[in-house]
């Protein structure tokens, strides 16, 4: 019994090797037909990998842009409420609210109040330019994840000493002084008071005017800026935590603390970027799935091409099928012969497509410092998809070839 099993294994191995050999010989004879048939699989698998790569790259870029604004940031502001809606009953936020949040909400790493007003500065030629002035604390730099380009940002000692120092945007520095480096050390007069420019900054991500910072923005220490408003009211309170996972919890607790310190009819809003990050991630994933569907359709179209060419191949080799059956080939062997040929065509095209699909992201990695994400799953899916297409669309031609009778095949002209 053991000898029979050994012989069966040797025979099956021999038959499989012989089948592969016949398939390769067939491909050499009709190499251009083989290449053109595989071309659809090359395009399909390459596009599949590129689609996943582009989707991952887009998602990574989008999330990084949002995180550069401040993924750990929360912004609180008063939105309305009060008796009869009269201005004198407005219940604005104050610096005491910021201190209360820092004491009662664990995990707050940085916090800054913000007051806002507009002023005019003198330009050359007697002209004036309207600027936006924001009074913030030194921790605003870390909450908003700003990029200091030249000089420095004001620190805690500047805030406590109420120094008349200012930090201006890169665009305003270029407009007023020609460059950001030339702006450092210059003086800007606000309401007749001179302020020394100690640095220039920019947002790490261009928000296109959708944030509190505009192109012509000047940042002052909060302790100095409040004298321009003659009030303890602040427009917004900025907070950040060390871990982005703590943002939802901290957002709820900040809102609870602020609401408890003010009248019940007053309305406060505490926003963060968590929802925006989730929406951006889901949008990128959805787009990737849609593009993947297009790639799969390309693979299916190429599979139809493989089936058509294999059916034509079966018709062209009917006499060969008859000869093989006459010398003892079984239906299973004939079926395996044509099925393996279809799978080899599909896998060959898929392999070339995978190489081409990976060539672009790896060349970008090699030529630039940007790390394009490459998903190993996309390669696995491409291999499985090309194999599946070969089996799916090669079965019908292989089954048709196996059904031919030897006598009828030998008589076929």
VOSEKOL-189005 format. One record per residue (C-alpha): x, y, z. Coordinates in steps of 0.05 Angstrom, whole numbers, plus 5000, padded with zeros to 4 digits. Example, Ala and Ser with C-alpha at 12.3 -4.5 7.8 and 13.67 -1.06 7.14 Angstrom:
<nodes>
524649105156;527349795143;
</nodes>
This chain:
<nodes>
500050005000;505750485018;509150324952;502850494913;502151164949;509451324933;508351154860;502051584859;505852184887;511452084836;506452034780;502552654801;509053054808;511252824739;504453004708;504553694740;511653824717;509853584648;503754034647;507954644666;513054464612;507654414559;504655084582;511355434577;512655134508;505855394486;507556084511;514156084474;510655914409;505456464417;509456954459;506157584431;499257314444;501557134515;504557834526;498458204500;493757764541;497857894604;497858644592;490958734623;493258394687;499558834688;495259464685;490159194735;495058974789;499559584781;493560044788;491159664849;497759764885;498260484863;491160634885;492460364955;499060744958;495861394935;490061284984;494861175042;499261765021;493262225015;490562005082;497362085115;498162785086;491163005104;491662765176;498563065183;495963745158;490363725210;495063505265;499764075248;494264555266;493964235334;490663545341;491063615418;487964305417;481364515446;478165205438;472865475484;468566085470;462166425492;456766375439;450966755470;445466735521;443267195576;437067555598;433267835538;439667785497;442068485518;449468635512;450068835585;448068135606;453367785563;457167275603;463967265568;469766825588;475267115632;482266935654;479266655718;475666135676;482365915646;485465845715;479465445739;480064965681;487464865694;485964695767;479964245756;481363885691;487163395695;491963315637;491964035612;499164165588;498464865558;493265405560;492466105533;487166645533;486067055470;483467755462;482668085394;482468785368;484269155304;489069735295;492670125241;500170165231;503870675190;507170475124;512170835082;509371415043;504371605097;499771025083;496570595137;495069855140;489869515183;492568955225;489468425271;492468435341;491767815385;493567815458;495767125480;500266785530;507066485516;503865795516;499765975455;505965795414;505365065436;497765015436;497365255363;503764895342;506565525309;513065545271;517866105293;521866315232;526466845260;527967135328;523966845384;516966805414;515667195478;516466795541;513566775612;518267335636;515867795580;508667655600;509767785674;513968405662;508868665611;514268795561;512269165498;514468615450;510968335389;511367735342;508767835272;506867375214;511867215159;507567555107;506968195147;514468195159;515768135084;510768695069;513569185121;520969025121;522468605060;524367975097;522967615162;530167695187;530068445175;523668505217;527068285281;528868895323;524269375286;518969775322;511469785308;506870305338;500070085361;495570655385;501871085391;505570575435;512070285407;512869525407;519369175390;518768605340;522468015371;520467475321;516567245262;512066635256;507366245212;502265705219;505065025200;499064915155;495765425110;488765495137;486665985082;484066495132;479665995168;483366055234;483966635282;490566825249;490567245186;496167465140;496968135177;496967895249;500968145308;501567745372;502568105438;503167855510;496167805539;498068225599;499768805553;494168725502;488768745555;490169485567;487769625497;480869325511;479969585582;476368935600;477768255631;473667915578;477067435530;474467205463;477066495466;480866025512;485865535482;487764885516;491964285497;493363605528;499463165521;495762565490;490762645434;486862055463;485162505522;481963055479;474662805480;474862715556;478263385568;473363735520;467363485561;470463685627;472564375603;465464505580;462664265647;467364725686;465765335644;458265215647;458465125722;461865805731;456766215692;449366325688;445165725665;442466095605;449466265578;451865815522;459065595514;462265175460;468664765466;471264505399;476964045380;479663725316;477963005336;471562995295;475263305236;480662775241;475462225241;471762515182;478262615143;480261895157;473561605136;473462035073;480361805053;478461075066;472061145025;475861444967;480960884970;475360364968;472160694907;478860704871;480059984891;473359794860;475660114795;482059704798;478159064811;473759214750;480159294709;482358604734;475658304715;476058604645;482958314637;480157644662;474957664607;480657764558;484257164586;477956744579;476956954507;484056804487;483856134523;477455944487;480756124421;486855724443;482455114458;479255154388;486155204356;488754594394;482954114387;487253614348;492653664401;487353504454;485052904414;492152634407;493552714481;487052364500;488651804449;495251664484;492051634553;491052344579;484952394625;479752944627;482753194692;489653264660;486853634600;482954084646;489054214689;493254364627;488954944604;487355184675;494655224692;496055614628;490656124647;493456184717;500556274692;498356824644;494757164701;500457084751;505757314702;501857944687;500458044761;507757974779;509958494728;504258944751;506458884824;513659064806;511259674767;506359864822;511859854875;517060194830;513760884836;513260944913;520160644923;523261114871;520061704908;523061444973;529861384939;529862064903;526662484959;526162495034;518662375033;516661685059;511161435015;507260895054;506960225019;501959705043;504158985044;496758795041;496159114972;501558644946;498158034978;491358254951;494458354882;497357654881;490957334906;486757744857;490957544797;490756814818;483256854829;482157174761;486256624728;482256074762;475556424751;476356574678;480555974661;475655454686;470655514628;475855424573;479254854611;472554504622;470754574548;477454274528;476453684574;469653514544;472253374474;471952644453;478452354424;475252114359;471752774345;478053164362;482352764314;477252864258;477053624271;479854044214;
</nodes>
